[in-house]
Amino acid sequence: MANIKINNVAIYHPENLVANEFYLEHFKEQGEDVTGFLTSMGRNKRYIIDNNENSLTMGIEAAKRVLAKAQLTGKDIDMIVFSTQVPEHTLPTNAMFVHHEIGGSNHTMMFDSNANCAGMTVAVENASHYMMSNRRINRALIIGSDANSLISNPEQAFTYANFSDAAAAVILEKTADEDTGFIDAVYEVDSANRNNIIYPKEGFSQTIGKKEHIVFTPFDGAMAIPVACEMIEELLKDNGLKIEDVNSFCLSQFALSNILKIQNHFDIPEEKIIYIGDRYGYTSTSSPFICLNEGIETGRIKRGDIVLFWTIGAGHEMVAMLFKY
């Protein structure tokens, strides 16, 4: 049976680099000291779009870059999935614009997906399973892109000083003769938390045409960590692996404190944790794959390595996924 490997990954971020000093001053003027918050979240710098950029433009650039790295063209892609929680368009799909920009084939399957911050990981997992069962889909282009600054609330550090803008693109490729590729994934959902993070607050039917910010009710994100650790343990056990067998961890970059809790729980060596949240901020859907790109570019992730992805989306929905890169 064919397996699905990661052919290549590429990222894009805006040129506009914003350091912590801007947010410290911004919230100081509102009578709030966010120093401790930025330390807990592990922030230092982040990239923010200018007026000419959005989720779609970033996604298109990431797509072009990954095709160039893989030495492929749009005609080589059989499926395009665009994952975003801040879509530039709902009609037509953002994937349609990507298809045009890369010169895609007339037989390309394509759609947009949204699982919030878990979105790109969910899209890669879903696409991997689908590719295994569809003989016509040999290569898939998965894009994760969010211009979070467009909906961040300037009066709330949790979004304004934490979220940032970037895109990642991955090419998945069917392989029959390589000991590599997708291994497994598990999910955990608790929809009782569905109103903690919401946009738009009253739904599009009530707010189209109005300027809205994301509603982010402060909550203890650490509550997800015990369940995350159970998920990781289940995933490894089901596949006959131990935590020591995992070469690299590409985890949600939402909060450094949460990453450290997972690291401490499993006693994971520092060199196995790929952390980019200090330089990129929290890019939501793309963050685990910006970690993957970082690991590959720095030589910390090599072909044949087992990589564990874990991330969480609003509501919440968590996914843990294993790949043999």
Buried (B, 14 or more C-beta within 10 A) or exposed (E): EBBBBBBBBBBBBBEEEBEBEEBBEBBEEEEBEBEEBBEBBBBEBBBBBEEEBBBBBBBBBBBBBBBEBBEBEBEBBBBBBBBBBBBBBEEEBBBBBBBEBBEBBEEBBBEBBBBBBBBBBBBBBBBBEBBBEEEEBBBBBBBBBBBBBBBBBBEBBBBBBBBBBBBBBBBBBBBEEEEBBBBBBBBBEEEEBEEBBBBBEEEEEEEEEEEBBBBBEEEEBEEBBEBBBEBBBBBBEEEEBEBEEBBBBBBBBBBBBBBBBBBEBBEBEEEBBBBBBBBBBBBBBBBBBBBBBBBBEEEBBEEEBBBBBBBBBBBBBBBBBBBBB
